[in-house]
Amino acid sequence: MKQSRLIATTALVATAGIANAQVAVSGAAKAGLVYNSEGQQKTRLLSSATVVFDASGESDGGLTFGFNTNFIVTNNGGSVENDDTTVYMSGAFGKMSFGAVAEADEVAGLSDIGWDGLDVDDVAEALVGDEVGDLLGQSFGHNVNYTYATGPLVLSASTRMKTAHATDAFDRESYAAGMKYSFGDYYVGLGYADHSADVGNPSRGTVKVLSAFGGASIGAIKVAALYSDATVKDGLGNKAGAEAYGLNASYTMDALTVSLGLGRANFDAVLGQADQKSIGIGAAYNLGGGASISGGIARVESVGDENQGNKTGATAKETRADIGVKFSF
């Protein structure tokens, strides 16, 4: 998200061991309409404002450190919500991040379609990062990430470590690794994740995911693709599989960007998940000065009975659309 400075960078009082420190505040706001053909309220108004705090400093030894935290104010009674906080430190050794971090197997993902996001990309990304946990009703989100970049190569590793307030429901072991290599206007990458999961009876099982992705920027055209394959094993050693893949493409002409998104996810029947596919188109127009207008329309389909894993069941179809304005400060 493009963010211009809301408040000028503020110098902090120097203390021992700190050579330089600064705090910056930026923000964003949006307002628009969201439509879902299967929703209880098909069309609704959505608006929110986000305030972002960034703090950074540097020690006498050259260690860079800081944090980022977001606060969202929604139109639902003006409620305020903390939308992730990340603490980091970096140097010649790379960058260590703690808190709300990216899973390492998602070093490159797909963009969504629309103004607020129609979740077209979620179908293609169903098995990477912490998304695979949603399929099983479990949390695989990581809280520690290490990334090292040298020239065109980026290497990353992440995990989920126990916290003081962790419970069994959110305390599963989960690891991931990823790499991305860029050459000119192109990039390729690989990701791998290994999660402990509650699968079957006995419930202790594993989910292992291997993913590959690539992309290119050719003039006004940008393309990104992702493929992932998962093996799910229950406590007795029984295996089930799943695969997901997708594509995102965009074309920019002056201030107008038009985009297309495709996604497909296939699951073994024993997983109790319906196969899914998605397609969406969107457009965004840059009004200048940090303002833009955008929107999109998408169709997301689920095939079969999710509870029984019946691949011959009925197909559920959702039409989703949105349109609205965005402002950055």
C-alpha positions in Angstrom: 0.0 0.0 0.0 1.4 3.3 -1.0 1.7 5.7 1.9 2.9 9.2 1.9 4.0 10.9 5.1 1.2 12.3 7.3 3.4 13.9 9.9 7.0 14.9 9.3 9.6 12.6 10.7 10.3 13.5 14.4 13.8 13.3 15.8 14.0 11.6 19.2 16.2 12.6 22.1 19.6 10.9 21.6 20.6 8.4 24.3 23.6 6.3 24.9 24.1 3.7 22.2 21.7 5.3 19.7 23.2 7.2 16.8 19.9 8.0 15.0 16.2 7.4 15.7 13.0 8.6 14.0 9.3 8.1 14.1 6.8 8.7 11.3 3.1 8.5 11.0 1.1 7.9 7.8 -2.4 7.0 7.0 -5.0 5.8 4.5 -8.8 6.0 4.2 -11.4 4.3 2.0 -15.1 4.3 1.3 -17.2 2.3 -1.1 -19.8 -0.4 -1.7 -19.4 -4.2 -1.4 -21.8 -6.8 -3.0 -22.1 -10.5 -2.4 -24.9 -12.5 -4.1 -25.0 -15.0 -1.3 -24.8 -12.5 1.6 -27.5 -11.9 4.1 -27.2 -8.3 3.2 -26.2 -8.3 -0.5 -25.0 -4.7 -0.8 -23.5 -2.8 2.1 -21.4 0.3 2.7 -17.9 -0.1 3.9 -15.5 2.7 5.1 -12.4 2.7 7.3 -9.3 4.7 8.1 -5.9 3.4 8.9 -3.2 5.0 11.0 0.3 3.6 10.6 3.2 4.2 13.0 6.7 3.5 11.9 9.7 3.8 14.2 13.3 3.1 13.4 16.7 3.7 14.9 20.4 2.8 14.5 22.9 1.8 17.2 26.5 3.0 17.3 27.5 -0.4 15.9 25.3 -0.1 12.8 22.4 -2.3 14.0 19.1 -1.0 12.5 15.9 -1.6 14.6 12.3 -0.5 14.7 8.7 -1.4 14.7 5.5 -1.0 12.6 2.0 -1.0 13.9 -1.4 -0.3 12.2 -4.6 0.9 13.8 -7.9 0.6 11.8 -11.0 2.7 12.6 -14.0 1.2 10.9 -17.5 2.5 10.3 -18.9 -0.2 12.6 -19.6 2.2 15.5 -16.2 3.8 15.1 -14.4 0.7 16.6 -10.6 0.8 16.7 -8.6 -2.3 16.0 -4.9 -3.1 16.1 -4.1 -4.6 12.7 -0.8 -6.3 13.4 2.4 -5.1 15.0 5.9 -6.1 13.9 9.3 -5.5 15.7 12.5 -6.0 13.7 16.3 -5.6 13.7 18.6 -5.8 10.7 22.2 -5.6 9.7 24.8 -7.4 7.6 23.4 -10.7 9.0 20.0 -10.1 7.4 16.7 -9.1 9.0 14.9 -10.6 12.0 11.2 -9.8 12.5 8.9 -10.7 15.3 5.1 -10.5 15.8 3.0 -10.2 12.7 5.4 -11.6 10.1 5.1 -13.2 6.7 5.4 -17.0 6.4 8.6 -17.7 4.5 7.0 -19.9 1.8 5.0 -16.7 0.7 8.0 -14.7 -0.5 5.9 -13.9 -3.5 2.1 -14.0 -3.7 -0.7 -13.0 -6.0 -2.5 -9.6 -6.0 -6.3 -9.6 -5.4 -9.0 -8.1 -7.6 -11.2 -5.1 -6.7 -11.3 -2.1 -4.4 -11.5 -3.8 -1.0 -10.5 -7.3 -2.3 -12.8 -10.0 -3.7 -10.6 -12.9 -2.5 -10.0 -14.2 -6.0 -6.3 -14.8 -4.9 -7.4 -16.8 -1.8 -8.4 -19.7 -3.9 -5.0 -19.9 -5.6 -3.2 -19.3 -2.3 -5.3 -21.8 -0.3 -2.3 -24.0 0.6 0.5 -21.5 1.2 1.4 -19.4 4.3 -1.2 -19.7 7.0 -4.1 -20.1 4.6 -3.9 -23.9 4.7 -4.7 -23.7 8.4 -8.1 -22.1 7.6 -9.0 -25.3 5.6 -8.5 -27.3 8.8 -9.9 -24.8 11.2 -6.5 -24.3 12.8 -3.9 -21.5 13.1 -0.6 -21.8 11.3 0.4 -18.1 11.5 4.1 -17.5 12.2 5.6 -15.0 14.6 9.3 -15.1 13.8 10.9 -14.5 10.3 14.5 -14.3 9.2 15.3 -12.9 5.7 18.6 -12.5 4.0 18.9 -10.7 0.7 22.0 -10.5 -1.5 21.8 -9.1 -5.0 19.0 -10.8 -6.9 18.6 -13.6 -4.3 16.3 -13.5 -1.3 16.3 -16.3 1.3 13.7 -16.6 4.1 12.8 -18.9 7.0 10.0 -18.5 9.5 8.4 -20.4 12.4 5.7 -20.3 15.1 7.2 -20.0 18.6 5.3 -20.4 21.8 4.2 -17.2 23.6 3.4 -16.6 27.2 -0.4 -16.6 26.4 -0.4 -19.5 24.0 -3.0 -22.3 24.4 -3.1 -25.8 22.9 -5.5 -24.6 20.2 -3.0 -22.1 18.9 0.3 -23.7 19.8 1.2 -26.0 16.9 4.6 -26.4 15.5 5.0 -24.8 12.1 8.0 -24.1 9.9 8.5 -22.6 6.4 11.4 -21.7 4.1 11.4 -19.8 0.8 13.7 -18.3 -1.9 13.2 -15.8 -4.7 15.6 -15.1 -7.5 15.1 -12.0 -9.8 16.8 -11.6 -13.1 16.0 -8.4 -15.0 12.2 -8.1 -15.3 11.5 -11.7 -14.2 11.5 -13.7 -11.0 11.1 -17.3 -9.9 10.9 -18.9 -6.5 10.2 -21.9 -4.3 8.5 -22.3 -0.9 8.2 -25.2 1.5 6.1 -25.5 4.7 5.8 -28.2 7.4 2.9 -27.9 9.9 1.8 -30.2 12.7 -2.0 -30.4 12.6 -5.0 -32.0 14.1 -6.1 -34.5 11.3 -8.3 -37.5 11.8 -8.2 -39.7 14.9 -5.7 -39.9 16.5 -5.5 -36.3 15.7 -1.8 -35.6 15.5 -0.8 -35.3 11.8 1.2 -33.2 9.4 0.6 -31.0 6.5 3.6 -30.5 4.1 3.3 -28.0 1.2 5.7 -27.4 -1.7 5.1 -24.3 -3.9 6.6 -22.7 -7.0 5.9 -19.2 -8.4 7.2 -16.9 -11.0 6.4 -13.5 -12.6 7.4 -10.9 -15.1 7.1 -7.2 -15.9 7.1 -6.6 -19.6 6.5 -2.9 -20.4 2.9 -2.1 -19.2 2.1 -5.8 -18.5 2.7 -7.6 -15.2 2.1 -11.3 -14.7 2.4 -13.5 -11.6 1.7 -17.2 -11.2 1.7 -19.7 -8.3 1.4 -23.5 -8.0 1.3 -25.4 -4.7 1.0 -29.1 -3.8 0.2 -30.4 -0.3 0.4 -33.8 1.4 -1.8 -34.2 4.5 -1.1 -37.2 6.8 -3.2 -38.2 9.9 -2.0 -39.8 13.1 -2.3 -43.3 11.5 -0.2 -42.4 8.5 -3.1 -42.2 6.0 -2.4 -39.6 3.3 -4.5 -37.2 1.4 -3.5 -34.6 -1.2 -4.4 -31.1 -2.5 -3.2 -28.7 -5.1 -3.9 -25.1 -5.8 -2.8 -22.7 -8.6 -3.6 -19.3 -10.0 -2.6 -16.4 -12.2 -2.8 -12.6 -11.9 -2.2 -10.2 -14.8 -2.4 -6.5 -15.1 -2.1 -3.8 -17.9 -1.4 -0.2 -17.1 -2.1 2.6 -19.5 -1.4 6.1 -18.1 -3.4 6.4 -14.9 -5.6 3.3 -15.6 -4.7 -0.2 -14.6 -6.9 -3.2 -15.6 -6.4 -6.6 -13.9 -7.4 -10.2 -14.2 -7.3 -12.9 -11.6 -7.8 -16.7 -11.8 -7.6 -19.4 -9.1 -8.3 -23.1 -8.7 -8.0 -25.5 -5.7 -8.6 -29.3 -5.8 -8.8 -31.4 -2.7 -9.0 -35.2 -2.0 -12.5 -36.1 -0.9 -11.3 -37.4 2.5 -10.3 -33.8 3.4 -13.9 -32.8 3.5 -13.3 -29.7 1.5 -15.1 -28.6 -1.7 -13.0 -27.9 -4.8 -12.9 -24.2 -5.6 -12.4 -22.0 -8.6 -12.4 -18.2 -9.0 -12.2 -15.6 -11.7 -12.3 -11.8 -11.5 -11.6 -8.6 -13.4 -10.9 -5.2 -11.9 -9.8 -1.7 -12.7 -8.2 1.2 -10.9 -7.7 4.8 -11.9 -5.1 7.0 -10.2 -6.5 10.4 -9.5 -3.2 11.8 -8.3 -2.2 13.3 -5.0 -2.7 9.9 -3.2 -6.3 9.4 -4.4 -7.7 6.6 -6.6 -10.9 4.9 -7.6 -11.1 1.2 -8.1 -13.5 -1.7 -8.3 -14.0 -5.3 -9.6 -16.3 -8.2 -10.1 -15.7 -11.9 -9.5 -17.3 -15.3 -9.5 -16.2 -17.8 -6.9 -17.5 -21.4 -7.1 -17.3 -24.3 -4.6 -18.0 -27.8 -6.0 -19.5 -30.6 -3.8 -20.5 -30.9 -0.2 -17.8 -29.4 2.1 -19.0 -31.5 5.1 -19.0 -34.8 3.3 -16.3 -34.3 0.7 -18.8 -35.2 -2.0 -17.3 -34.2 -5.3 -20.5 -34.9 -7.2 -22.6 -32.6 -5.0 -24.2 -29.3 -6.0 -22.1 -26.3 -7.0 -22.3 -23.1 -4.9 -21.7 -19.9 -6.9 -21.0 -16.5 -5.4 -20.9 -13.3 -7.4 -18.8 -10.6 -5.7 -18.3 -7.0 -6.6 -17.0 -3.7 -5.1 -16.3 -0.2 -6.0 -14.9 2.7 -4.0 -12.3 5.4 -3.4 -9.0 5.2 -1.6 -6.9 8.0 -0.1 -3.3 7.9 1.2 -1.7 10.5 3.4 
